[in-house]
Amino acid sequence: MRERHELYLRAVNNPLRRKILGALKEGNMTLEELADKTYLDQPTVIWHLNFLESGLCVEKENIQGNIIYKLTQYGKVINYF
């Protein structure tokens, strides 16, 4: 349990990751949509999404061949800004 808590805190303790979480608060998005919404390049978004996924804040789902990112319950409870 402690390890999960540490991963979560590490994931949300970054302004760019909170920016991504804030964008996802508006709804599920693809990588391309997240990059456009956050004004970050795709490699940067991917890198931060990996942190957020390991911190249990974001999950991805394959819907008809498209990878969609969405908030988990943990990702919904933080103050994004």
MIDOSE-1310 file (N, C-alpha, C; in nm, 2 decimals, decimal comma, always signed):
residues 81
mrer	+0,08/-0,12/+0,00/+0,00/+0,00/+0,00/+0,09/+0,13/+0,00; +0,19/+0,12/+0,08/+0,28/+0,24/+0,09/+0,35/+0,27/-0,05; +0,38/+0,16/-0,12/+0,45/+0,18/-0,25/+0,35/+0,25/-0,35; +0,22/+0,21/-0,35/+0,12/+0,27/-0,43/+0,11/+0,42/-0,40
hely	+0,11/+0,45/-0,27/+0,09/+0,59/-0,22/+0,21/+0,67/-0,27; +0,33/+0,62/-0,26/+0,45/+0,69/-0,31/+0,45/+0,71/-0,46; +0,40/+0,61/-0,54/+0,39/+0,62/-0,68/+0,29/+0,73/-0,72; +0,18/+0,73/-0,64/+0,07/+0,83/-0,67/+0,13/+0,97/-0,64
lrav	+0,19/+0,99/-0,53/+0,24/+1,12/-0,50/+0,35/+1,17/-0,60; +0,43/+1,08/-0,64/+0,53/+1,11/-0,74/+0,47/+1,15/-0,87; +0,36/+1,08/-0,90/+0,29/+1,11/-1,03/+0,23/+1,25/-1,03; +0,16/+1,28/-0,92/+0,09/+1,41/-0,92/+0,17/+1,53/-0,88
nnpl	+0,30/+1,51/-0,84/+0,39/+1,61/-0,80/+0,47/+1,67/-0,91; +0,40/+1,71/-1,02/+0,46/+1,77/-1,13/+0,36/+1,85/-1,21; +0,39/+1,98/-1,24/+0,29/+2,07/-1,30/+0,24/+2,02/-1,44; +0,33/+1,96/-1,52/+0,29/+1,91/-1,65/+0,20/+1,79/-1,64
rrki	+0,22/+1,70/-1,54/+0,13/+1,59/-1,52/-0,01/+1,64/-1,47; +0,00/+1,74/-1,38/-0,13/+1,79/-1,34/-0,21/+1,86/-1,45; -0,13/+1,92/-1,54/-0,19/+1,98/-1,66/-0,26/+1,87/-1,75; -0,20/+1,76/-1,76/-0,26/+1,65/-1,84/-0,38/+1,59/-1,76
lgal	-0,37/+1,58/-1,63/-0,49/+1,54/-1,55/-0,60/+1,64/-1,57; -0,57/+1,77/-1,57/-0,68/+1,87/-1,58/-0,74/+1,86/-1,72; -0,67/+1,83/-1,82/-0,73/+1,81/-1,96/-0,82/+1,69/-1,96; -0,77/+1,58/-1,89/-0,85/+1,46/-1,89/-0,98/+1,47/-1,80
kegn	-0,98/+1,57/-1,72/-1,10/+1,59/-1,64/-1,21/+1,63/-1,73; -1,18/+1,69/-1,84/-1,29/+1,73/-1,94/-1,34/+1,62/-2,01; -1,27/+1,50/-2,01/-1,32/+1,38/-2,08/-1,21/+1,30/-2,13; -1,24/+1,18/-2,17/-1,14/+1,08/-2,22/-1,08/+1,14/-2,36
mtle	-0,95/+1,11/-2,38/-0,88/+1,17/-2,49/-0,78/+1,07/-2,55; -0,75/+1,09/-2,68/-0,64/+1,01/-2,74/-0,51/+1,09/-2,71; -0,40/+1,03/-2,74/-0,27/+1,10/-2,73/-0,26/+1,23/-2,81; -0,31/+1,22/-2,93/-0,31/+1,34/-3,01/-0,39/+1,45/-2,95
elad	-0,51/+1,42/-2,90/-0,60/+1,52/-2,84/-0,53/+1,58/-2,71; -0,47/+1,49/-2,63/-0,40/+1,54/-2,52/-0,28/+1,64/-2,55; -0,21/+1,60/-2,65/-0,10/+1,69/-2,70/-0,15/+1,82/-2,74; -0,26/+1,82/-2,82/-0,32/+1,95/-2,87/-0,37/+2,03/-2,75
ktyl	-0,44/+1,97/-2,66/-0,50/+2,04/-2,55/-0,40/+2,10/-2,45; -0,29/+2,03/-2,43/-0,19/+2,07/-2,33/-0,07/+2,15/-2,40; -0,07/+2,16/-2,53/+0,04/+2,23/-2,60/+0,17/+2,16/-2,57; +0,17/+2,03/-2,55/+0,30/+1,96/-2,53/+0,32/+1,86/-2,65
dqpt	+0,44/+1,83/-2,68/+0,46/+1,74/-2,79/+0,43/+1,60/-2,75; +0,40/+1,51/-2,84/+0,36/+1,37/-2,81/+0,46/+1,29/-2,73; +0,59/+1,30/-2,76/+0,68/+1,22/-2,67/+0,68/+1,27/-2,53; +0,66/+1,40/-2,50/+0,65/+1,45/-2,37/+0,53/+1,40/-2,30
viwh	+0,41/+1,40/-2,37/+0,29/+1,35/-2,32/+0,30/+1,21/-2,28; +0,36/+1,13/-2,37/+0,37/+0,98/-2,35/+0,45/+0,96/-2,22; +0,56/+1,03/-2,21/+0,65/+1,01/-2,09/+0,57/+1,04/-1,96; +0,50/+1,15/-1,96/+0,42/+1,19/-1,84/+0,30/+1,09/-1,82
lnfl	+0,24/+1,05/-1,93/+0,13/+0,95/-1,91/+0,18/+0,82/-1,85; +0,30/+0,78/-1,88/+0,36/+0,66/-1,82/+0,37/+0,68/-1,67; +0,41/+0,79/-1,62/+0,42/+0,82/-1,48/+0,28/+0,82/-1,42; +0,19/+0,88/-1,48/+0,05/+0,89/-1,43/-0,02/+0,75/-1,43
esgl	+0,02/+0,67/-1,53/-0,04/+0,53/-1,53/+0,02/+0,45/-1,41; +0,15/+0,46/-1,39/+0,22/+0,39/-1,28/+0,17/+0,44/-1,15; +0,13/+0,57/-1,14/+0,08/+0,63/-1,02/-0,07/+0,60/-1,00; -0,13/+0,52/-1,09/-0,27/+0,48/-1,08/-0,37/+0,60/-1,10
cvek	-0,33/+0,70/-1,17/-0,41/+0,82/-1,19/-0,48/+0,81/-1,33; -0,42/+0,74/-1,42/-0,47/+0,74/-1,56/-0,47/+0,59/-1,60; -0,57/+0,55/-1,68/-0,56/+0,42/-1,75/-0,59/+0,44/-1,89; -0,55/+0,34/-1,97/-0,58/+0,35/-2,12/-0,66/+0,23/-2,16
eniq	-0,74/+0,26/-2,26/-0,83/+0,16/-2,31/-0,82/+0,16/-2,46; -0,82/+0,04/-2,52/-0,82/+0,03/-2,67/-0,96/+0,02/-2,71; -1,01/+0,12/-2,78/-1,15/+0,13/-2,83/-1,14/+0,13/-2,98; -1,17/+0,02/-3,05/-1,17/+0,01/-3,19/-1,04/+0,06/-3,25
gnii	-0,93/+0,01/-3,19/-0,80/+0,04/-3,25/-0,74/+0,17/-3,20; -0,82/+0,25/-3,13/-0,77/+0,38/-3,08/-0,74/+0,37/-2,93; -0,62/+0,41/-2,89/-0,59/+0,42/-2,74/-0,65/+0,54/-2,68; -0,73/+0,52/-2,59/-0,80/+0,63/-2,52/-0,75/+0,64/-2,37
yklt	-0,72/+0,76/-2,33/-0,67/+0,78/-2,19/-0,78/+0,84/-2,11; -0,80/+0,79/-1,99/-0,90/+0,84/-1,90/-0,85/+0,84/-1,75; -0,92/+0,92/-1,67/-0,88/+0,93/-1,53/-0,94/+0,81/-1,46; -0,86/+0,77/-1,36/-0,91/+0,67/-1,26/-0,97/+0,74/-1,15
qygk	-1,02/+0,67/-1,05/-1,08/+0,73/-0,93/-0,97/+0,81/-0,86; -0,85/+0,76/-0,86/-0,74/+0,83/-0,79/-0,71/+0,96/-0,87; -0,71/+0,96/-1,00/-0,68/+1,08/-1,08/-0,79/+1,19/-1,07; -0,91/+1,15/-1,02/-1,01/+1,25/-1,01/-1,01/+1,33/-0,89
viny	-0,93/+1,29/-0,79/-0,94/+1,35/-0,65/-0,84/+1,46/-0,63; -0,75/+1,48/-0,72/-0,65/+1,59/-0,69/-0,69/+1,72/-0,74; -0,63/+1,82/-0,69/-0,64/+1,96/-0,73/-0,55/+1,98/-0,85; -0,60/+2,00/-0,97/-0,51/+1,99/-1,09/-0,42/+2,11/-1,11
f	-0,45/+2,22/-1,04/-0,36/+2,34/-1,06/-0,31/+2,40/-0,94
